Amino acid sequence: MSRKALVGNVTAMLADADFLVSDRCAVRPKSFDVAARRGEDLLLVKVLGNVDAFDRATGAEMRRLGEYLSATPILVGMRTRDEDLKPGVVYFRHGVPAIHPETLYDLLIEEVPPLIYAAPGGLYVNIDGDTVADERKDRGWSLGQLADELGVSRRTVAKYEDGMNASVEVAVQLEDLFDRPFSDPVRVMTGAEEVREADPTPEPPDVDPDDEHVYGVLSRAGFAVHPTQRAPFTAVGEDEAEPRVEFTLLTGHSPFTRTAQKRAKLMGSLGRVTGTRAVYFTEGDDEPREETVDGTAIVTMVELSRADDPERIRELIRERSDEPAEA
C-alpha cells in the first residue's frame, strides 16, 4: 500500500470514529500528517509505511507539540525494516507510541485498547500488582510458591506485586493459574506515559533570526513563544497575559507568496481542530491583501510595528482569526 493510500485510510478511520480531522499537512516541513480531535482527545498523527523512517528530530518535535497543545503524538505504520508491526501491540519510536492501523481501529472504533507493548527484550504487559498479591494471598500461597509456579525468583514475584511489568509469557501463566486477567491496557490516548521513554520533553530549537522581531512583539503582548522546527507553523504562542482565557496561537511568518497563502489555509484548518487561533505575519505590504485566509489572521509586519499597544496586536488577531472551537 502506498503512503498516500495509507494516510487516506487512517484519515477515513478517524472520521468514522467521530473525530474532527484537519486538512492533510501537504507543505513542508511537516512533523505530522493530520490533527484530529474528539471531545478532549486531541491527536497529532504521523503515518509511515516503515516506522523506522521516523527520526529522532521528528519525534522530539511531535513530543514538544504534544506538550504545547495538550495533544497525544502518535505514529501509525505497517512495518519496521525487519518485521511487520503486530496488531494489538504498542511500539515506541523516540518516545512516540507507534501502532498498526488495525490497533488504531480497535482503539477508536471498537474501543478496545491494546494490552501489549514492545520494549528491548520482547513484548510486555502492564501487570496489576495489587490484584496479583490479593489472588496469591487468597490461595494461601507464599511468594516462593508463586515463583515456583511461574519459574521465576521470589524477588521477581515481589517486583510484579510492586508494579513491575511482566513479559507476555508470564502474564499468560498468571491468567492460566488464577483463571482471570491481570493486564492493564496501554493508555495510548494519553501518550502511553507509563511505558514511554522517561526522557523530559526535548528542548525547543533556536529561534530563527528572521523571526526574532515577531517573537519579541508577541512576547511583549503576553505570549510565551515556542519556536518549532518541522511543523507547518513556525511557533506556538501560549497566552500568559490572560491565563483564564484560552488564547493559544499557531504562527507563521514570511512574504505573502502563494506558498504562504497555502500554509495559512492549512494553519486555519489546524487551528479549528486544535482549538487555537492561527496568525500569519507577512512581509512587504503596508496593508494585508487579505485580512483572513480560511480562518487564519493575516497581519503585516508594518501593522505589527505600528501596534505600540500590545492589546492592539491581540485585537487584530481576535478580529481576523476564527474563534477557537470548544473541545
C-alpha positions in Angstrom: 0.0 0.0 0.0 1.3 3.4 -0.9 1.9 6.0 1.8 -0.7 8.3 0.3 -3.3 5.5 0.4 -2.3 4.6 4.0 -2.8 8.3 5.1 -6.2 8.3 3.4 -7.2 5.1 5.2 -6.1 6.4 8.6 -7.9 9.8 7.9 -11.1 7.9 7.0 -10.8 5.8 10.1 -10.5 8.9 12.3 -13.6 10.4 10.7 -15.5 7.2 11.1 -14.6 7.4 14.8 -16.2 10.8 15.0 -13.0 12.8 15.1 -12.8 16.2 13.5 -9.9 15.9 11.2 -7.7 18.7 9.8 -6.6 19.1 6.3 -3.6 16.9 5.5 -0.3 18.7 6.0 0.9 18.8 2.4 3.5 21.6 2.9 7.0 21.1 4.2 8.3 20.9 6.8 5.7 18.6 8.4 6.3 16.6 11.6 2.8 15.2 11.5 0.2 14.5 8.8 -3.1 15.4 10.4 -4.5 16.7 13.7 -7.7 15.1 14.9 -10.0 15.9 17.8 -12.8 14.0 19.5 -14.0 15.7 22.7 -11.0 16.3 24.9 -8.8 13.8 22.9 -6.5 15.6 20.5 -4.2 13.6 18.3 -1.2 14.6 16.2 -0.9 11.7 13.7 2.1 10.8 11.6 1.7 8.0 9.1 4.5 6.0 7.6 4.7 2.6 5.9 8.0 1.9 7.7 8.1 3.3 11.2 11.9 3.2 11.2 11.9 6.2 8.9 10.6 8.2 11.9 13.7 10.1 13.0 14.7 11.5 16.4 14.2 15.1 15.4 10.7 14.5 14.3 10.0 12.6 17.5 11.3 15.4 19.5 9.1 17.9 17.6 6.0 15.9 18.0 6.5 15.5 21.7 7.1 19.2 22.1 3.9 20.0 20.2 2.0 17.5 22.3 3.2 19.4 25.4 2.3 22.8 24.0 -1.1 21.8 22.6 -2.2 19.2 25.2 -2.2 16.6 22.4 -1.1 13.0 22.0 1.5 12.4 19.3 1.0 9.0 17.6 2.7 7.2 14.8 0.7 4.8 12.6 2.6 2.4 10.4 2.8 -1.1 8.9 6.3 -2.4 9.5 9.8 -2.0 10.6 12.8 -2.8 8.5 12.8 -6.3 10.0 9.2 -7.3 10.5 5.6 -6.3 10.3 4.1 -4.4 13.2 1.8 -6.8 15.2 -1.8 -5.7 15.7 -2.6 -5.1 19.4 0.9 -4.1 20.3 2.2 -0.6 21.0 5.7 0.1 19.9 7.8 3.3 20.6 9.9 5.4 18.3 11.8 8.2 20.0 9.2 8.5 22.8 6.2 8.4 20.5 3.8 5.4 20.5 3.7 3.6 17.2 0.8 1.2 16.2 -0.5 -0.8 13.3 -3.7 0.6 11.6 -5.6 -2.4 13.0 -4.6 -1.4 16.5 -5.9 2.1 15.8 -9.2 0.7 14.5 -9.6 -1.5 17.6 -8.8 1.5 19.9 -11.0 4.1 18.2 -13.8 2.2 16.6 -14.1 -0.9 18.8 -13.0 0.9 21.9 -10.6 -2.0 22.7 -7.3 -0.7 23.9 -4.0 -2.6 23.3 -2.6 -4.6 26.2 0.9 -5.3 25.0 3.8 -3.1 24.3 7.2 -3.7 22.8 10.5 -2.9 24.6 14.1 -4.1 24.4 14.0 -7.8 25.1 10.5 -8.6 23.8 6.8 -8.0 24.4 5.4 -6.9 27.8 2.2 -6.1 29.6 1.3 -3.8 32.5 0.5 -6.1 35.4 -2.0 -5.1 38.2 0.4 -6.0 41.1 -2.3 -5.5 43.8 -4.6 -8.0 42.2 -1.7 -10.5 41.8 -0.9 -10.1 45.5 -4.6 -10.4 46.5 -5.1 -13.6 44.4 -1.9 -15.2 45.8 -2.9 -14.4 49.4 -6.4 -15.7 48.9 -4.9 -19.1 47.9 -2.6 -19.0 50.8 0.5 -19.1 48.6 3.8 -17.7 49.6 5.9 -15.6 47.3 8.1 -18.7 46.8 5.2 -20.9 45.8 4.0 -18.5 43.1 7.6 -18.1 42.0 7.9 -21.8 41.5 4.7 -21.9 39.5 6.0 -19.2 37.2 9.6 -20.4 37.0 11.0 -17.1 38.3 12.6 -15.9 41.5 10.8 -15.0 44.7 12.3 -11.5 44.3 10.8 -11.2 40.8 7.3 -12.1 42.1 7.7 -9.4 44.7 8.5 -6.9 42.0 5.5 -7.9 40.0 3.3 -7.2 43.0 5.1 -3.9 43.5 4.1 -2.9 39.9 6.9 -4.1 37.7 5.6 -5.1 34.3 5.9 -8.7 33.0 6.6 -10.5 29.8 3.6 -11.7 27.8 4.6 -15.3 28.7 4.4 -14.6 32.4 1.1 -12.7 32.0 -0.4 -15.8 30.2 0.9 -18.1 33.0 -0.7 -15.8 35.7 -4.0 -15.8 33.8 -3.9 -19.6 33.5 -3.1 -20.1 37.2 -5.8 -17.9 38.5 -8.3 -18.0 35.7 -8.6 -14.3 35.4 -6.8 -11.4 33.6 -4.2 -9.3 35.3 -3.2 -7.0 32.4 -3.9 -3.2 32.3 -4.3 -1.5 28.9 -1.6 0.6 27.4 -3.1 4.1 27.5 -2.3 5.3 24.0 -4.6 8.3 24.2 -2.6 9.8 27.0 0.7 9.3 25.2 1.3 5.9 26.9 3.3 7.8 29.6 3.7 4.7 31.8 5.8 2.9 29.4 7.2 5.7 27.2 10.8 6.7 27.3 11.3 8.6 30.6 13.1 11.5 29.0 11.9 15.0 29.6 10.3 17.0 26.8 13.1 17.8 24.4 14.4 21.3 24.3 13.0 23.6 21.6 15.1 24.7 18.6 16.9 28.0 18.5 14.9 31.0 17.2 15.4 31.8 13.5 17.0 35.2 13.4 14.4 36.3 10.8 11.6 35.6 13.3 13.2 37.3 16.3 11.3 40.6 15.8 7.9 38.8 15.5 8.5 36.8 18.7 9.7 39.8 20.6 6.5 41.7 19.8 4.4 38.6 20.8 6.3 38.3 24.0 5.6 41.9 24.9 1.9 41.2 24.1 2.0 38.5 26.8 2.7 35.3 24.9 5.3 32.7 25.7 6.6 31.8 22.2 7.8 28.3 21.5 9.6 28.0 18.1 9.1 24.9 16.0 11.4 23.2 13.5 9.3 20.7 11.5 5.8 21.9 11.9 3.6 23.6 9.3 3.7 26.7 11.5 6.8 28.5 12.9 5.9 28.8 16.5 3.2 28.1 19.2 2.3 31.1 21.4 0.9 30.4 24.8 -1.1 33.2 26.5 0.5 34.3 29.7 -1.2 37.7 30.0 -4.7 36.2 30.3 -4.2 32.8 31.9 -8.0 32.3 32.3 -8.6 32.8 28.6 -7.7 30.1 26.1 -5.6 32.1 23.5 -3.0 29.8 22.1 -1.6 30.8 18.7 -0.2 29.0 15.8 2.1 31.5 14.0 3.7 31.8 10.6 6.0 34.5 9.1 7.2 35.1 5.5 6.4 37.3 2.4 2.9 36.7 1.3 3.6 34.2 -1.5 1.3 31.5 -2.9 3.1 29.1 -0.6 2.4 31.3 2.3 -1.2 31.5 1.4 -1.4 27.7 1.2 0.3 27.4 4.6 -2.1 30.0 6.1 -5.0 27.9 4.9 -3.6 24.8 6.5 -3.0 26.7 9.7 -6.6 27.7 9.8 -7.7 24.1 9.5 -5.3 23.0 12.2 -6.5 25.9 14.4 -10.1 24.7 14.2 -9.1 21.2 15.2 -6.6 22.1 17.9 -8.7 24.8 19.5 -6.2 27.5 18.8 -6.1 30.7 16.8 -3.8 31.0 13.7 -2.0 34.1 12.6 0.4 34.7 9.7 2.7 37.7 9.7 3.6 38.9 6.3 6.5 41.0 4.9 6.4 43.5 2.0 3.0 45.1 2.3 1.7 48.1 4.2 -1.8 46.6 4.4 -2.7 42.9 4.1 -4.0 41.8 0.7 -6.4 39.7 2.6 -7.2 40.1 6.3 -8.1 36.4 6.7 -7.3 33.2 4.9 -9.6 30.4 5.8 -9.7 31.5 9.4 -6.1 32.5 9.8 -5.5 36.1 10.6 -3.2 37.9 8.2 -1.2 40.7 9.8 1.6 42.6 8.0 4.9 43.5 9.7 4.0 47.2 9.1 0.9 46.8 11.1 2.8 44.9 13.8 5.4 47.7 14.0 2.6 50.3 14.3 0.9 48.4 17.2 2.7 50.1 20.1 -0.1 48.9 22.4 0.3 45.1 23.0 -3.5 44.9 23.3 -3.9 46.2 19.8 -2.0 43.1 18.5 -4.3 40.9 20.4 -7.3 42.7 19.0 -6.0 42.3 15.4 -5.6 38.6 15.9 -9.1 38.3 17.5 -10.8 40.3 14.8 -9.3 38.4 11.8 -9.0 34.8 13.1 -11.5 32.2 13.7 -12.5 31.9 17.4 -11.3 28.6 18.8 -13.9 25.8 18.9 -14.7 24.3 22.2 -13.5 20.8 22.8 
